[in-house]
Amino acid sequence: MSNDQILVIGIIICALSIPSLLAAYSESRPPRTGAIMLLIGGVLLTIAITQKTGGYKFDQIPHIFVQVIADVIR
């Protein structure tokens, strides 16, 4: 699995944790699932950023998303 794929998966998991966190907050219950998802996504993002030499720039992220999705479709 490449660093780009790890980065995209981490971003998607972090984005999917937001509705879970908001639902837990609005229902006054502990945000266990959302917190675990956010932790996993954060670890994946950290791994991807530290393993790539030179890191990632913010303007590269859309291109990386498109490239990873194109690789999955092919």
Biopython code that builds the backbone (N, CA, C, O; Angstrom):
import numpy as np
from Bio.PDB.StructureBuilder import StructureBuilder

atoms = [
    (1, "MET", "N", (0.849, -1.161, 0.000)),
    (1, "MET", "CA", (0.000, 0.000, 0.000)),
    (1, "MET", "C", (0.906, 1.239, 0.000)),
    (1, "MET", "O", (1.821, 1.347, 0.817)),
    (2, "SER", "N", (0.649, 2.144, -0.898)),
    (2, "SER", "CA", (1.500, 3.329, -1.023)),
    (2, "SER", "C", (1.115, 4.394, 0.002)),
    (2, "SER", "O", (0.047, 4.338, 0.612)),
    (3, "ASN", "N", (1.999, 5.351, 0.171)),
    (3, "ASN", "CA", (1.737, 6.448, 1.097)),
    (3, "ASN", "C", (0.524, 7.263, 0.668)),
    (3, "ASN", "O", (-0.221, 7.762, 1.512)),
    (4, "ASP", "N", (0.326, 7.398, -0.632)),
    (4, "ASP", "CA", (-0.831, 8.144, -1.127)),
    (4, "ASP", "C", (-2.139, 7.450, -0.735)),
    (4, "ASP", "O", (-3.099, 8.108, -0.334)),
    (5, "GLN", "N", (-2.172, 6.148, -0.851)),
    (5, "GLN", "CA", (-3.375, 5.405, -0.475)),
    (5, "GLN", "C", (-3.636, 5.510, 1.030)),
    (5, "GLN", "O", (-4.779, 5.665, 1.459)),
    (6, "ILE", "N", (-2.579, 5.424, 1.816)),
    (6, "ILE", "CA", (-2.724, 5.556, 3.268)),
    (6, "ILE", "C", (-3.241, 6.948, 3.620)),
    (6, "ILE", "O", (-4.086, 7.091, 4.504)),
    (7, "LEU", "N", (-2.740, 7.972, 2.936)),
    (7, "LEU", "CA", (-3.189, 9.344, 3.185)),
    (7, "LEU", "C", (-4.671, 9.493, 2.867)),
    (7, "LEU", "O", (-5.417, 10.072, 3.657)),
    (8, "VAL", "N", (-5.104, 8.982, 1.730)),
    (8, "VAL", "CA", (-6.503, 9.114, 1.323)),
    (8, "VAL", "C", (-7.418, 8.350, 2.282)),
    (8, "VAL", "O", (-8.470, 8.861, 2.666)),
    (9, "ILE", "N", (-7.035, 7.148, 2.668)),
    (9, "ILE", "CA", (-7.847, 6.376, 3.610)),
    (9, "ILE", "C", (-7.934, 7.092, 4.953)),
    (9, "ILE", "O", (-9.001, 7.128, 5.565)),
    (10, "GLY", "N", (-6.822, 7.662, 5.416)),
    (10, "GLY", "CA", (-6.832, 8.404, 6.674)),
    (10, "GLY", "C", (-7.738, 9.623, 6.628)),
    (10, "GLY", "O", (-8.458, 9.899, 7.587)),
    (11, "ILE", "N", (-7.707, 10.348, 5.525)),
    (11, "ILE", "CA", (-8.569, 11.527, 5.388)),
    (11, "ILE", "C", (-10.042, 11.107, 5.360)),
    (11, "ILE", "O", (-10.882, 11.759, 5.979)),
    (12, "ILE", "N", (-10.353, 10.034, 4.652)),
    (12, "ILE", "CA", (-11.743, 9.567, 4.572)),
    (12, "ILE", "C", (-12.238, 9.116, 5.939)),
    (12, "ILE", "O", (-13.361, 9.437, 6.327)),
    (13, "ILE", "N", (-11.413, 8.377, 6.671)),
    (13, "ILE", "CA", (-11.829, 7.917, 8.005)),
    (13, "ILE", "C", (-12.034, 9.104, 8.945)),
    (13, "ILE", "O", (-12.992, 9.120, 9.718)),
    (14, "CYS", "N", (-11.151, 10.091, 8.886)),
    (14, "CYS", "CA", (-11.324, 11.286, 9.718)),
    (14, "CYS", "C", (-12.606, 12.037, 9.354)),
    (14, "CYS", "O", (-13.318, 12.526, 10.231)),
    (15, "ALA", "N", (-12.889, 12.123, 8.069)),
    (15, "ALA", "CA", (-14.114, 12.811, 7.636)),
    (15, "ALA", "C", (-15.360, 12.051, 8.078)),
    (15, "ALA", "O", (-16.363, 12.662, 8.447)),
    (16, "LEU", "N", (-15.300, 10.727, 8.042)),
    (16, "LEU", "CA", (-16.457, 9.929, 8.467)),
    (16, "LEU", "C", (-16.651, 9.931, 9.984)),
    (16, "LEU", "O", (-17.730, 9.587, 10.466)),
    (17, "SER", "N", (-15.639, 10.308, 10.727)),
    (17, "SER", "CA", (-15.785, 10.353, 12.179)),
    (17, "SER", "C", (-16.564, 11.587, 12.634)),
    (17, "SER", "O", (-17.134, 11.587, 13.725)),
    (18, "ILE", "N", (-16.593, 12.618, 11.828)),
    (18, "ILE", "CA", (-17.247, 13.873, 12.222)),
    (18, "ILE", "C", (-18.747, 13.688, 12.485)),
    (18, "ILE", "O", (-19.227, 14.162, 13.514)),
    (19, "PRO", "N", (-19.514, 13.020, 11.604)),
    (19, "PRO", "CA", (-20.943, 12.827, 11.924)),
    (19, "PRO", "C", (-21.159, 12.010, 13.199)),
    (19, "PRO", "O", (-22.090, 12.277, 13.958)),
    (20, "SER", "N", (-20.310, 11.026, 13.431)),
    (20, "SER", "CA", (-20.439, 10.224, 14.640)),
    (20, "SER", "C", (-20.164, 11.066, 15.889)),
    (20, "SER", "O", (-20.862, 10.940, 16.895)),
    (21, "LEU", "N", (-19.161, 11.909, 15.817)),
    (21, "LEU", "CA", (-18.860, 12.782, 16.949)),
    (21, "LEU", "C", (-19.992, 13.770, 17.210)),
    (21, "LEU", "O", (-20.359, 14.008, 18.361)),
    (22, "LEU", "N", (-20.541, 14.342, 16.150)),
    (22, "LEU", "CA", (-21.644, 15.300, 16.311)),
    (22, "LEU", "C", (-22.909, 14.626, 16.851)),
    (22, "LEU", "O", (-23.620, 15.199, 17.677)),
    (23, "ALA", "N", (-23.183, 13.408, 16.381)),
    (23, "ALA", "CA", (-24.362, 12.682, 16.875)),
    (23, "ALA", "C", (-24.212, 12.347, 18.354)),
    (23, "ALA", "O", (-25.170, 12.473, 19.117)),
    (24, "ALA", "N", (-23.042, 11.931, 18.759)),
    (24, "ALA", "CA", (-22.807, 11.620, 20.168)),
    (24, "ALA", "C", (-22.924, 12.875, 21.028)),
    (24, "ALA", "O", (-23.475, 12.833, 22.128)),
    (25, "TYR", "N", (-22.408, 13.975, 20.525)),
    (25, "TYR", "CA", (-22.506, 15.231, 21.272)),
    (25, "TYR", "C", (-23.956, 15.688, 21.413)),
    (25, "TYR", "O", (-24.365, 16.127, 22.488)),
    (26, "SER", "N", (-24.729, 15.590, 20.344)),
    (26, "SER", "CA", (-26.110, 16.061, 20.393)),
    (26, "SER", "C", (-27.001, 15.161, 21.249)),
    (26, "SER", "O", (-28.019, 15.618, 21.769)),
    (27, "GLU", "N", (-26.631, 13.895, 21.400)),
    (27, "GLU", "CA", (-27.411, 12.968, 22.219)),
    (27, "GLU", "C", (-26.844, 12.813, 23.624)),
    (27, "GLU", "O", (-27.314, 11.970, 24.389)),
    (28, "SER", "N", (-25.856, 13.605, 23.970)),
    (28, "SER", "CA", (-25.211, 13.605, 25.284)),
    (28, "SER", "C", (-24.718, 12.224, 25.700)),
    (28, "SER", "O", (-24.963, 11.775, 26.820)),
    (29, "ARG", "N", (-24.035, 11.571, 24.803)),
    (29, "ARG", "CA", (-23.431, 10.269, 25.118)),
    (29, "ARG", "C", (-21.956, 10.316, 24.759)),
    (29, "ARG", "O", (-21.528, 11.180, 23.994)),
    (30, "PRO", "N", (-21.178, 9.393, 25.307)),
    (30, "PRO", "CA", (-19.734, 9.413, 25.023)),
    (30, "PRO", "C", (-19.442, 9.122, 23.546)),
    (30, "PRO", "O", (-20.042, 8.217, 22.966)),
    (31, "PRO", "N", (-18.548, 9.864, 22.949)),
    (31, "PRO", "CA", (-18.251, 9.693, 21.517)),
    (31, "PRO", "C", (-17.200, 8.610, 21.266)),
    (31, "PRO", "O", (-16.143, 8.895, 20.704)),
    (32, "ARG", "N", (-17.479, 7.382, 21.675)),
    (32, "ARG", "CA", (-16.485, 6.314, 21.574)),
    (32, "ARG", "C", (-16.147, 5.971, 20.128)),
    (32, "ARG", "O", (-14.976, 5.962, 19.749)),
    (33, "THR", "N", (-17.158, 5.693, 19.326)),
    (33, "THR", "CA", (-16.910, 5.287, 17.942)),
    (33, "THR", "C", (-16.226, 6.389, 17.151)),
    (33, "THR", "O", (-15.262, 6.140, 16.427)),
    (34, "GLY", "N", (-16.725, 7.599, 17.291)),
    (34, "GLY", "CA", (-16.123, 8.726, 16.575)),
    (34, "GLY", "C", (-14.694, 8.985, 17.007)),
    (34, "GLY", "O", (-13.840, 9.304, 16.180)),
    (35, "ALA", "N", (-14.430, 8.851, 18.298)),
    (35, "ALA", "CA", (-13.077, 9.080, 18.792)),
    (35, "ALA", "C", (-12.117, 8.005, 18.285)),
    (35, "ALA", "O", (-10.977, 8.308, 17.931)),
    (36, "ILE", "N", (-12.566, 6.763, 18.247)),
    (36, "ILE", "CA", (-11.719, 5.685, 17.736)),
    (36, "ILE", "C", (-11.444, 5.888, 16.254)),
    (36, "ILE", "O", (-10.314, 5.708, 15.800)),
    (37, "MET", "N", (-12.470, 6.261, 15.501)),
    (37, "MET", "CA", (-12.273, 6.517, 14.072)),
    (37, "MET", "C", (-11.312, 7.682, 13.851)),
    (37, "MET", "O", (-10.448, 7.622, 12.976)),
    (38, "LEU", "N", (-11.464, 8.728, 14.633)),
    (38, "LEU", "CA", (-10.578, 9.883, 14.514)),
    (38, "LEU", "C", (-9.139, 9.503, 14.866)),
    (38, "LEU", "O", (-8.198, 9.970, 14.225)),
    (39, "LEU", "N", (-8.972, 8.669, 15.868)),
    (39, "LEU", "CA", (-7.639, 8.211, 16.253)),
    (39, "LEU", "C", (-7.005, 7.373, 15.143)),
    (39, "LEU", "O", (-5.838, 7.575, 14.807)),
    (40, "ILE", "N", (-7.756, 6.442, 14.578)),
    (40, "ILE", "CA", (-7.236, 5.606, 13.492)),
    (40, "ILE", "C", (-6.880, 6.462, 12.282)),
    (40, "ILE", "O", (-5.810, 6.290, 11.700)),
    (41, "GLY", "N", (-7.757, 7.375, 11.900)),
    (41, "GLY", "CA", (-7.482, 8.259, 10.771)),
    (41, "GLY", "C", (-6.270, 9.137, 11.017)),
    (41, "GLY", "O", (-5.466, 9.358, 10.112)),
    (42, "GLY", "N", (-6.133, 9.640, 12.241)),
    (42, "GLY", "CA", (-4.974, 10.466, 12.572)),
    (42, "GLY", "C", (-3.668, 9.693, 12.516)),
    (42, "GLY", "O", (-2.648, 10.216, 12.067)),
    (43, "VAL", "N", (-3.702, 8.446, 12.974)),
    (43, "VAL", "CA", (-2.504, 7.609, 12.899)),
    (43, "VAL", "C", (-2.134, 7.340, 11.441)),
    (43, "VAL", "O", (-0.960, 7.398, 11.076)),
    (44, "LEU", "N", (-3.133, 7.048, 10.612)),
    (44, "LEU", "CA", (-2.859, 6.814, 9.190)),
    (44, "LEU", "C", (-2.288, 8.069, 8.517)),
    (44, "LEU", "O", (-1.365, 7.977, 7.708)),
    (45, "LEU", "N", (-2.835, 9.222, 8.851)),
    (45, "LEU", "CA", (-2.311, 10.471, 8.295)),
    (45, "LEU", "C", (-0.872, 10.704, 8.745)),
    (45, "LEU", "O", (-0.025, 11.109, 7.949)),
    (46, "THR", "N", (-0.602, 10.450, 10.007)),
    (46, "THR", "CA", (0.749, 10.635, 10.519)),
    (46, "THR", "C", (1.741, 9.697, 9.838)),
    (46, "THR", "O", (2.848, 10.101, 9.482)),
    (47, "ILE", "N", (1.333, 8.449, 9.662)),
    (47, "ILE", "CA", (2.201, 7.479, 8.989)),
    (47, "ILE", "C", (2.494, 7.936, 7.561)),
    (47, "ILE", "O", (3.645, 7.919, 7.124)),
    (48, "ALA", "N", (1.456, 8.341, 6.838)),
    (48, "ALA", "CA", (1.644, 8.748, 5.444)),
    (48, "ALA", "C", (2.537, 9.973, 5.336)),
    (48, "ALA", "O", (3.395, 10.038, 4.455)),
    (49, "ILE", "N", (2.348, 10.937, 6.215)),
    (49, "ILE", "CA", (3.123, 12.177, 6.130)),
    (49, "ILE", "C", (4.586, 11.941, 6.511)),
    (49, "ILE", "O", (5.489, 12.495, 5.883)),
    (50, "THR", "N", (4.819, 11.124, 7.532)),
    (50, "THR", "CA", (6.199, 10.911, 7.971)),
    (50, "THR", "C", (6.971, 9.972, 7.056)),
    (50, "THR", "O", (8.197, 10.060, 6.989)),
    (51, "GLN", "N", (6.293, 9.082, 6.355)),
    (51, "GLN", "CA", (6.990, 8.120, 5.507)),
    (51, "GLN", "C", (7.364, 8.689, 4.140)),
    (51, "GLN", "O", (8.292, 8.198, 3.498)),
    (52, "LYS", "N", (6.659, 9.706, 3.698)),
    (52, "LYS", "CA", (6.984, 10.308, 2.392)),
    (52, "LYS", "C", (8.075, 11.348, 2.565)),
    (52, "LYS", "O", (7.969, 12.252, 3.394)),
    (53, "THR", "N", (9.111, 11.209, 1.780)),
    (53, "THR", "CA", (10.189, 12.179, 1.872)),
    (53, "THR", "C", (9.713, 13.528, 1.337)),
    (53, "THR", "O", (9.178, 13.613, 0.232)),
    (54, "GLY", "N", (9.908, 14.548, 2.107)),
    (54, "GLY", "CA", (9.460, 15.878, 1.712)),
    (54, "GLY", "C", (8.040, 16.187, 2.150)),
    (54, "GLY", "O", (7.624, 17.345, 2.104)),
    (55, "GLY", "N", (7.287, 15.180, 2.576)),
    (55, "GLY", "CA", (5.924, 15.380, 3.038)),
    (55, "GLY", "C", (4.958, 15.717, 1.919)),
    (55, "GLY", "O", (5.267, 15.550, 0.740)),
    (56, "TYR", "N", (3.803, 16.187, 2.300)),
    (56, "TYR", "CA", (2.760, 16.573, 1.351)),
    (56, "TYR", "C", (2.479, 18.059, 1.501)),
    (56, "TYR", "O", (2.617, 18.622, 2.587)),
    (57, "LYS", "N", (2.087, 18.682, 0.412)),
    (57, "LYS", "CA", (1.624, 20.061, 0.446)),
    (57, "LYS", "C", (0.106, 20.041, 0.335)),
    (57, "LYS", "O", (-0.475, 19.113, -0.227)),
    (58, "PHE", "N", (-0.522, 21.065, 0.870)),
    (58, "PHE", "CA", (-1.976, 21.110, 0.898)),
    (58, "PHE", "C", (-2.577, 21.105, -0.504)),
    (58, "PHE", "O", (-3.631, 20.507, -0.716)),
    (59, "ASP", "N", (-1.935, 21.753, -1.455)),
    (59, "ASP", "CA", (-2.483, 21.827, -2.809)),
    (59, "ASP", "C", (-2.307, 20.530, -3.592)),
    (59, "ASP", "O", (-2.869, 20.394, -4.678)),
    (60, "GLN", "N", (-1.540, 19.571, -3.068)),
    (60, "GLN", "CA", (-1.367, 18.278, -3.726)),
    (60, "GLN", "C", (-2.500, 17.301, -3.412)),
    (60, "GLN", "O", (-2.696, 16.331, -4.144)),
    (61, "ILE", "N", (-3.239, 17.541, -2.347)),
    (61, "ILE", "CA", (-4.218, 16.568, -1.867)),
    (61, "ILE", "C", (-5.309, 16.260, -2.894)),
    (61, "ILE", "O", (-5.611, 15.081, -3.078)),
    (62, "PRO", "N", (-5.922, 17.233, -3.575)),
    (62, "PRO", "CA", (-6.934, 16.869, -4.582)),
    (62, "PRO", "C", (-6.373, 15.990, -5.700)),
    (62, "PRO", "O", (-7.038, 15.056, -6.149)),
    (63, "HIS", "N", (-5.160, 16.285, -6.147)),
    (63, "HIS", "CA", (-4.540, 15.475, -7.199)),
    (63, "HIS", "C", (-4.291, 14.056, -6.696)),
    (63, "HIS", "O", (-4.477, 13.094, -7.442)),
    (64, "ILE", "N", (-3.879, 13.919, -5.456)),
    (64, "ILE", "CA", (-3.638, 12.595, -4.882)),
    (64, "ILE", "C", (-4.938, 11.808, -4.787)),
    (64, "ILE", "O", (-4.956, 10.611, -5.076)),
    (65, "PHE", "N", (-6.039, 12.467, -4.383)),
    (65, "PHE", "CA", (-7.339, 11.802, -4.335)),
    (65, "PHE", "C", (-7.723, 11.248, -5.701)),
    (65, "PHE", "O", (-8.124, 10.091, -5.825)),
    (66, "VAL", "N", (-7.596, 12.079, -6.712)),
    (66, "VAL", "CA", (-7.962, 11.660, -8.066)),
    (66, "VAL", "C", (-7.072, 10.500, -8.525)),
    (66, "VAL", "O", (-7.558, 9.543, -9.129)),
    (67, "GLN", "N", (-5.796, 10.586, -8.242)),
    (67, "GLN", "CA", (-4.864, 9.538, -8.655)),
    (67, "GLN", "C", (-5.172, 8.199, -7.956)),
    (67, "GLN", "O", (-5.140, 7.146, -8.593)),
    (68, "VAL", "N", (-5.462, 8.244, -6.674)),
    (68, "VAL", "CA", (-5.772, 7.009, -5.941)),
    (68, "VAL", "C", (-7.089, 6.415, -6.422)),
    (68, "VAL", "O", (-7.189, 5.200, -6.595)),
    (69, "ILE", "N", (-8.095, 7.247, -6.641)),
    (69, "ILE", "CA", (-9.380, 6.732, -7.128)),
    (69, "ILE", "C", (-9.214, 6.143, -8.531)),
    (69, "ILE", "O", (-9.816, 5.115, -8.843)),
    (70, "ALA", "N", (-8.409, 6.779, -9.374)),
    (70, "ALA", "CA", (-8.167, 6.250, -10.714)),
    (70, "ALA", "C", (-7.439, 4.911, -10.639)),
    (70, "ALA", "O", (-7.727, 4.006, -11.421)),
    (71, "ASP", "N", (-6.505, 4.780, -9.709)),
    (71, "ASP", "CA", (-5.812, 3.493, -9.550)),
    (71, "ASP", "C", (-6.756, 2.397, -9.078)),
    (71, "ASP", "O", (-6.630, 1.246, -9.496)),
    (72, "VAL", "N", (-7.695, 2.745, -8.213)),
    (72, "VAL", "CA", (-8.665, 1.746, -7.723)),
    (72, "VAL", "C", (-9.614, 1.329, -8.833)),
    (72, "VAL", "O", (-9.963, 0.153, -8.936)),
    (73, "ILE", "N", (-10.036, 2.269, -9.663)),
    (73, "ILE", "CA", (-10.989, 1.952, -10.735)),
    (73, "ILE", "C", (-10.330, 1.103, -11.802)),
    (73, "ILE", "O", (-10.966, 0.200, -12.346)),
    (74, "ARG", "N", (-9.071, 1.369, -12.115)),
    (74, "ARG", "CA", (-8.373, 0.596, -13.154)),
    (74, "ARG", "C", (-8.104, -0.778, -12.715)),
    (74, "ARG", "O", (-7.524, -1.563, -13.466)),
]
sb = StructureBuilder()
sb.init_structure("model")
sb.init_model(0)
sb.init_chain("A")
sb.init_seg("    ")
for serial, (resi, resn, name, xyz) in enumerate(atoms, 1):
    if name == "N":
        sb.init_residue(resn, " ", resi, " ")
    sb.init_atom(name, np.array(xyz, "f"), 0.0, 1.0, " ", f" {name:<3s}", serial, name[0])
structure = sb.get_structure()
